Amino acid sequence: MKVNRIKTLWKEEKTATNAWITIPNTWTAELIAKQGFDVMTIDAQHGHAKDYESVLGILQGVKGSETVPFVRIPWNEPSYAMSMLDAGALGIICPMINTREDTENFVKACRFPSDGYRSFGPIRAAELHENYFKEANDNIITMAMIETPAAYENMEDIAATPTLDGLFLGPWDLSISMGHKNVADFESEEMKTVFDKFLNVCAKNSITAGVHCTTDEDAKMFSEMGFRLVTIYNDSNAITSKAAESLNAFGRSIDNIGPKY
């Protein structure tokens, strides 16, 4: 099994670029993967690829590229995480983590014994990677989302969970649940305090900091701060913004365009 190149990037203190996938389509996933993103995260929580067959199709579309496939699972559900890994995902992002116990349950579901309790049955994953069973524990990436007041309060304990690879910040849910006046206002003093604490906790525990963001400018800002997994692309947003841009550039009405006969 090849060493997960995202882990290599992180050891070199390099930022991995992340494409957020919400469209349950193999063809669009294949097109995006060929652009060279380091990671493609299939959003099985809020995206539309939730069932196994939809996710499997996207994973198959990514195959053949250098992009590393992650899945953001819908909930801290061990059987779902295991099935995504069996299908070939090399990273799992788990939402709605609140405690150290939550984190341990999540991480152990992603590790074969004796590091965890993942059930053996990597039908597709074993076809993709030689020596999968022996080497998967060292190559699968686990990231716990910090997006609730409880998770933020318990972040130190969460970050210290054995074999956890990183924390992934969800600024929208966190700012909403913490009662911030402006949702995900990255310039607010409240969010700057969150970012500082988040990065310090990750550094203290030698794990990676990741973050969800929506613009290139924000991604660059977070990378400069020290976040090492940044979302710089969202397939649904990209389609709608480009469609609107093209339509506005041409003109929304063509009644007065062209010769009249």
Order of alpha helices (4+ residues) and beta strands (2+ residues): alpha-beta-alpha-beta-alpha-beta-alpha-beta-alpha-alpha-alpha-beta-alpha-alpha-beta-alpha-alpha-beta-alpha-beta-alpha
